Amino acid sequence: MANTVYSFGRMKVKDYDEYIERYGLPLEPILKKCNGKIIATNKKGVIVEGEEEGNWTVLIEFSRGKDAFEFYASPEYAPLKKMRLEELTDNALAITFPAEISLE
């Protein structure tokens, strides 16, 4: 697990059905090719701190950090990313972080 990384996303989806059909379903084979898999998705996570910024949360696991960044920069993902950002969602936030915790 030392090389595992997670990508957390939070955004405001404009239309869930359209989002799943046009983005979610085509996303899965690209993730798989990049050693990624969706761990969890949720329409309404419980906010325990901070302000509400969206209505869709996703957590994706990648085998290695390199896989996560190659996925995000891949030509296969580029049209989906563009569509997500320009048509399907507002206020997107994405964070990638390693699985290990260091207190140093």
BABALUM-603854 format. One line per 3 residues: for each residue x, y, z negated of C-alpha. Coordinates in steps of 0.02 Angstrom, whole numbers, plus 50000, padded with zeros to 5 digits. Layout:
BEGIN
X/Y/Z  ...
//
This chain:
BEGIN
50000/50000/50000  50151/50116/49985  50130/50180/50163
49940/50192/50163  49866/50365/50188  49689/50430/50177
49603/50566/50277  49460/50656/50193  49339/50758/50296
49197/50873/50245  49089/50967/50369  48915/51031/50407
48836/50916/50537  48705/51004/50643  48608/50848/50696
48651/50679/50618  48581/50570/50758  48675/50666/50892
48834/50666/50786  48830/50476/50763  48788/50441/50945
48909/50562/51028  49051/50560/50900  49036/50423/50769
49012/50273/50883  49150/50319/51008  49267/50360/50862
49280/50183/50792  49380/50100/50933  49503/50247/50933
49526/50230/50745  49553/50043/50761  49686/50070/50895
49776/50187/50774  49764/50066/50626  49627/50168/50545
49460/50121/50471  49316/50214/50393  49307/50178/50207
49154/50283/50162  49033/50410/50234  48896/50504/50146
48767/50637/50190  48768/50713/50018  48915/50687/49903
48899/50747/49723  48993/50911/49702  49086/50903/49535
49189/51061/49562  49184/51207/49684  49053/51269/49807
48948/51170/49930  49027/51182/50103  48947/51044/50205
48825/50901/50220  48938/50758/50280  49089/50678/50197
49202/50544/50269  49352/50449/50201  49465/50359/50325
49611/50243/50283  49765/50227/50394  49903/50098/50375
50037/50233/50387  50048/50421/50390  50119/50412/50565
49960/50323/50623  49849/50460/50549  49943/50600/50635
49957/50505/50800  49768/50476/50794  49732/50661/50766
49849/50713/50908  49802/50573/51029  49734/50610/51202
49595/50483/51170  49534/50579/51018  49555/50754/51093
49386/50764/51183  49293/50697/51030  49383/50819/50915
49341/50964/51032  49158/50913/51040  49148/50891/50850
49225/51061/50816  49135/51159/50953  48964/51076/50964
48921/50953/50827  48983/51030/50663  49023/51190/50571
49148/51225/50432  49255/51069/50455  49390/51028/50328
49512/50884/50349  49649/50831/50228  49771/50686/50245
49862/50623/50091  49968/50474/50040  49896/50337/49929
50032/50351/49797  50021/50473/49653  50179/50555/49590
50189/50649/49426  50363/50715/49463
//
